[in-house]
Amino acid sequence: MSLDGLILREARVDDYPSLAALEQKVIDAERPYNASLKEKGAYYYDIENGVFQGSCPIFSFYAAA
């Protein structure tokens, strides 16, 4: 696997919806294998606080044009 052509940057406020949606897709995919995940409101990371408050760095990857 090569990471050539990917750019890493600190997440911005406008990244929040995409990051939160991605986290939910991961949780939805893992739910059949983990009965302890709540049906609603499950999360792994406090993405909202990390992005809006800057309390922890969250990074975003995207392909270079």
N, CA, C and O atoms as a GROMACS GRO file, in nm:
protein
  260
    1MET      N    1   0.084  -0.118   0.000
    1MET     CA    2   0.000   0.000   0.000
    1MET      C    3   0.088   0.123   0.000
    1MET      O    4   0.183   0.133   0.078
    2SER      N    5   0.057   0.215  -0.085
    2SER     CA    6   0.134   0.338  -0.096
    2SER      C    7   0.049   0.456  -0.054
    2SER      O    8  -0.070   0.463  -0.084
    3LEU      N    9   0.110   0.548   0.014
    3LEU     CA   10   0.041   0.670   0.055
    3LEU      C   11   0.080   0.788  -0.034
    3LEU      O   12   0.045   0.902  -0.006
    4ASP      N   13   0.153   0.757  -0.142
    4ASP     CA   14   0.190   0.862  -0.236
    4ASP      C   15   0.065   0.930  -0.290
    4ASP      O   16  -0.032   0.862  -0.324
    5GLY      N   17   0.068   1.060  -0.299
    5GLY     CA   18  -0.045   1.133  -0.354
    5GLY      C   19  -0.150   1.170  -0.250
    5GLY      O   20  -0.250   1.234  -0.284
    6LEU      N   21  -0.130   1.129  -0.124
    6LEU     CA   22  -0.224   1.168  -0.018
    6LEU      C   23  -0.167   1.285   0.059
    6LEU      O   24  -0.046   1.297   0.079
    7ILE      N   25  -0.255   1.371   0.102
    7ILE     CA   26  -0.216   1.487   0.182
    7ILE      C   27  -0.281   1.474   0.319
    7ILE      O   28  -0.400   1.444   0.329
    8LEU      N   29  -0.204   1.498   0.423
    8LEU     CA   30  -0.252   1.493   0.561
    8LEU      C   31  -0.258   1.636   0.612
    8LEU      O   32  -0.162   1.712   0.599
    9ARG      N   33  -0.372   1.671   0.670
    9ARG     CA   34  -0.386   1.805   0.730
    9ARG      C   35  -0.475   1.795   0.851
    9ARG      O   36  -0.552   1.700   0.866
   10GLU      N   37  -0.464   1.894   0.938
   10GLU     CA   38  -0.552   1.898   1.054
   10GLU      C   39  -0.695   1.924   1.007
   10GLU      O   40  -0.719   2.006   0.918
   11ALA      N   41  -0.790   1.853   1.067
   11ALA     CA   42  -0.930   1.867   1.028
   11ALA      C   43  -0.980   2.008   1.059
   11ALA      O   44  -0.938   2.072   1.156
   12ARG      N   45  -1.070   2.053   0.974
   12ARG     CA   46  -1.134   2.184   0.991
   12ARG      C   47  -1.281   2.163   1.027
   12ARG      O   48  -1.333   2.052   1.014
   13VAL      N   49  -1.345   2.268   1.071
   13VAL     CA   50  -1.485   2.262   1.111
   13VAL      C   51  -1.571   2.207   0.997
   13VAL      O   52  -1.663   2.128   1.021
   14ASP      N   53  -1.543   2.246   0.875
   14ASP     CA   54  -1.625   2.199   0.763
   14ASP      C   55  -1.602   2.051   0.731
   14ASP      O   56  -1.675   1.994   0.650
   15ASP      N   57  -1.503   1.988   0.793
   15ASP     CA   58  -1.480   1.843   0.777
   15ASP      C   59  -1.569   1.761   0.871
   15ASP      O   60  -1.586   1.641   0.850
   16TYR      N   61  -1.624   1.825   0.972
   16TYR     CA   62  -1.697   1.750   1.075
   16TYR      C   63  -1.807   1.658   1.020
   16TYR      O   64  -1.810   1.541   1.057
   17PRO      N   65  -1.897   1.706   0.934
   17PRO     CA   66  -2.003   1.616   0.887
   17PRO      C   67  -1.949   1.489   0.819
   17PRO      O   68  -2.002   1.380   0.841
   18SER      N   69  -1.846   1.503   0.739
   18SER     CA   70  -1.789   1.387   0.671
   18SER      C   71  -1.720   1.293   0.769
   18SER      O   72  -1.733   1.171   0.757
   19LEU      N   73  -1.647   1.348   0.864
   19LEU     CA   74  -1.579   1.264   0.963
   19LEU      C   75  -1.679   1.189   1.050
   19LEU      O   76  -1.661   1.070   1.078
   20ALA      N   77  -1.785   1.257   1.094
   20ALA     CA   78  -1.887   1.194   1.178
   20ALA      C   79  -1.960   1.085   1.098
   20ALA      O   80  -1.991   0.979   1.152
   21ALA      N   81  -1.989   1.111   0.971
   21ALA     CA   82  -2.057   1.011   0.887
   21ALA      C   83  -1.968   0.889   0.866
   21ALA      O   84  -2.017   0.776   0.870
   22LEU      N   85  -1.840   0.911   0.844
   22LEU     CA   86  -1.747   0.799   0.827
   22LEU      C   87  -1.740   0.714   0.953
   22LEU      O   88  -1.743   0.591   0.946
   23GLU      N   89  -1.732   0.779   1.068
   23GLU     CA   90  -1.730   0.705   1.195
   23GLU      C   91  -1.855   0.619   1.209
   23GLU      O   92  -1.847   0.504   1.251
   24GLN      N   93  -1.972   0.673   1.175
   24GLN     CA   94  -2.096   0.596   1.186
   24GLN      C   95  -2.098   0.479   1.090
   24GLN      O   96  -2.152   0.373   1.124
   25LYS      N   97  -2.042   0.494   0.971
   25LYS     CA   98  -2.035   0.382   0.876
   25LYS      C   99  -1.945   0.271   0.931
   25LYS      O  100  -1.976   0.153   0.914
   26VAL      N  101  -1.836   0.308   0.996
   26VAL     CA  102  -1.748   0.208   1.057
   26VAL      C  103  -1.823   0.136   1.170
   26VAL      O  104  -1.817   0.014   1.180
   27ILE      N  105  -1.892   0.211   1.253
   27ILE     CA  106  -1.969   0.152   1.364
   27ILE      C  107  -2.078   0.060   1.309
   27ILE      O  108  -2.098  -0.050   1.361
   28ASP      N  109  -2.148   0.104   1.205
   28ASP     CA  110  -2.253   0.020   1.144
   28ASP      C  111  -2.195  -0.110   1.091
   28ASP      O  112  -2.258  -0.215   1.104
   29ALA      N  113  -2.076  -0.105   1.033
   29ALA     CA  114  -2.013  -0.225   0.979
   29ALA      C  115  -1.967  -0.319   1.091
   29ALA      O  116  -1.966  -0.441   1.073
   30GLU      N  117  -1.930  -0.263   1.205
   30GLU     CA  118  -1.880  -0.345   1.316
   30GLU      C  119  -1.990  -0.395   1.409
   30GLU      O  120  -1.968  -0.490   1.484
   31ARG      N  121  -2.107  -0.334   1.404
   31ARG     CA  122  -2.215  -0.368   1.497
   31ARG      C  123  -2.250  -0.518   1.496
   31ARG      O  124  -2.272  -0.573   1.603
   32PRO      N  125  -2.257  -0.585   1.380
   32PRO     CA  126  -2.290  -0.729   1.382
   32PRO      C  127  -2.188  -0.814   1.459
   32PRO      O  128  -2.219  -0.926   1.501
   33TYR      N  129  -2.068  -0.762   1.477
   33TYR     CA  130  -1.962  -0.836   1.545
   33TYR      C  131  -1.941  -0.791   1.689
   33TYR      O  132  -1.860  -0.848   1.761
   34ASN      N  133  -2.016  -0.688   1.731
   34ASN     CA  134  -1.999  -0.633   1.865
   34ASN      C  135  -2.136  -0.595   1.922
   34ASN      O  136  -2.187  -0.487   1.895
   35ALA      N  137  -2.193  -0.684   1.997
   35ALA     CA  138  -2.328  -0.664   2.052
   35ALA      C  139  -2.335  -0.550   2.153
   35ALA      O  140  -2.444  -0.504   2.186
   36SER      N  141  -2.222  -0.503   2.202
   36SER     CA  142  -2.223  -0.397   2.302
   36SER      C  143  -2.241  -0.258   2.241
   36SER      O  144  -2.263  -0.161   2.315
   37LEU      N  145  -2.232  -0.246   2.108
   37LEU     CA  146  -2.251  -0.115   2.045
   37LEU      C  147  -2.399  -0.077   2.048
   37LEU      O  148  -2.485  -0.154   2.007
   38LYS      N  149  -2.426   0.043   2.099
   38LYS     CA  150  -2.564   0.091   2.104
   38LYS      C  151  -2.620   0.107   1.964
   38LYS      O  152  -2.547   0.134   1.868
   39GLU      N  153  -2.750   0.089   1.952
   39GLU     CA  154  -2.817   0.103   1.822
   39GLU      C  155  -2.813   0.249   1.774
   39GLU      O  156  -2.800   0.275   1.654
   40LYS      N  157  -2.826   0.342   1.866
   40LYS     CA  158  -2.820   0.485   1.832
   40LYS      C  159  -2.724   0.553   1.930
   40LYS      O  160  -2.715   0.517   2.047
   41GLY      N  161  -2.653   0.652   1.878
   41GLY     CA  162  -2.566   0.732   1.964
   41GLY      C  163  -2.432   0.670   1.998
   41GLY      O  164  -2.363   0.719   2.088
   42ALA      N  165  -2.394   0.564   1.928
   42ALA     CA  166  -2.264   0.504   1.954
   42ALA      C  167  -2.155   0.586   1.884
   42ALA      O  168  -2.176   0.635   1.773
   43TYR      N  169  -2.042   0.601   1.948
   43TYR     CA  170  -1.929   0.668   1.886
   43TYR      C  171  -1.801   0.617   1.951
   43TYR      O  172  -1.802   0.573   2.066
   44TYR      N  173  -1.692   0.625   1.876
   44TYR     CA  174  -1.560   0.584   1.926
   44TYR      C  175  -1.480   0.704   1.975
   44TYR      O  176  -1.409   0.696   2.076
   45TYR      N  177  -1.491   0.813   1.903
   45TYR     CA  178  -1.408   0.931   1.931
   45TYR      C  179  -1.498   1.053   1.947
   45TYR      O  180  -1.607   1.059   1.890
   46ASP      N  181  -1.451   1.149   2.023
   46ASP     CA  182  -1.524   1.275   2.039
   46ASP      C  183  -1.481   1.369   1.926
   46ASP      O  184  -1.410   1.467   1.948
   47ILE      N  185  -1.526   1.336   1.805
   47ILE     CA  186  -1.487   1.413   1.687
   47ILE      C  187  -1.534   1.557   1.698
   47ILE      O  188  -1.461   1.649   1.662
   48GLU      N  189  -1.654   1.577   1.746
   48GLU     CA  190  -1.709   1.712   1.757
   48GLU      C  191  -1.620   1.801   1.844
   48GLU      O  192  -1.587   1.913   1.805
   49ASN      N  193  -1.582   1.752   1.959
   49ASN     CA  194  -1.497   1.830   2.049
   49ASN      C  195  -1.359   1.851   1.988
   49ASN      O  196  -1.301   1.959   2.000
   50GLY      N  197  -1.306   1.749   1.924
   50GLY     CA  198  -1.174   1.760   1.862
   50GLY      C  199  -1.170   1.863   1.751
   50GLY      O  200  -1.072   1.937   1.739
   51VAL      N  201  -1.273   1.867   1.670
   51VAL     CA  202  -1.276   1.961   1.558
   51VAL      C  203  -1.312   2.102   1.603
   51VAL      O  204  -1.244   2.198   1.567
   52PHE      N  205  -1.419   2.115   1.681
   52PHE     CA  206  -1.468   2.248   1.717
   52PHE      C  207  -1.389   2.314   1.829
   52PHE      O  208  -1.372   2.436   1.830
   53GLN      N  209  -1.340   2.235   1.923
   53GLN     CA  210  -1.268   2.292   2.036
   53GLN      C  211  -1.116   2.280   2.022
   53GLN      O  212  -1.041   2.346   2.093
   54GLY      N  213  -1.072   2.195   1.931
   54GLY     CA  214  -0.928   2.177   1.912
   54GLY      C  215  -0.863   2.106   2.029
   54GLY      O  216  -0.742   2.117   2.048
   55SER      N  217  -0.943   2.032   2.108
   55SER     CA  218  -0.889   1.968   2.228
   55SER      C  219  -0.799   1.850   2.195
   55SER      O  220  -0.714   1.812   2.276
   56CYS      N  221  -0.817   1.792   2.079
   56CYS     CA  222  -0.728   1.685   2.036
   56CYS      C  223  -0.715   1.695   1.885
   56CYS      O  224  -0.813   1.723   1.816
   57PRO      N  225  -0.598   1.671   1.834
   57PRO     CA  226  -0.582   1.684   1.689
   57PRO      C  227  -0.653   1.571   1.616
   57PRO      O  228  -0.637   1.454   1.649
   58ILE      N  229  -0.730   1.606   1.518
   58ILE     CA  230  -0.794   1.511   1.428
   58ILE      C  231  -0.745   1.546   1.290
   58ILE      O  232  -0.746   1.663   1.250
   59PHE      N  233  -0.703   1.445   1.217
   59PHE     CA  234  -0.646   1.469   1.087
   59PHE      C  235  -0.733   1.415   0.977
   59PHE      O  236  -0.809   1.319   0.997
   60SER      N  237  -0.724   1.475   0.863
   60SER     CA  238  -0.801   1.436   0.747
   60SER      C  239  -0.705   1.406   0.633
   60SER      O  240  -0.607   1.478   0.612
   61PHE      N  241  -0.734   1.299   0.560
   61PHE     CA  242  -0.654   1.263   0.444
   61PHE      C  243  -0.736   1.290   0.319
   61PHE      O  244  -0.857   1.269   0.318
   62TYR      N  245  -0.672   1.334   0.217
   62TYR     CA  246  -0.740   1.348   0.089
   62TYR      C  247  -0.638   1.332  -0.022
   62TYR      O  248  -0.519   1.352  -0.003
   63ALA      N  249  -0.687   1.296  -0.138
   63ALA     CA  250  -0.599   1.274  -0.254
   63ALA      C  251  -0.557   1.407  -0.312
   63ALA      O  252  -0.638   1.498  -0.327
   64ALA      N  253  -0.430   1.416  -0.345
   64ALA     CA  254  -0.379   1.537  -0.408
   64ALA      C  255  -0.433   1.544  -0.551
   64ALA      O  256  -0.446   1.442  -0.619
   65ALA      N  257  -0.464   1.664  -0.594
   65ALA     CA  258  -0.519   1.681  -0.729
   65ALA      C  259  -0.411   1.671  -0.834
   65ALA      O  260  -0.439   1.683  -0.953
   0.00000   0.00000   0.00000
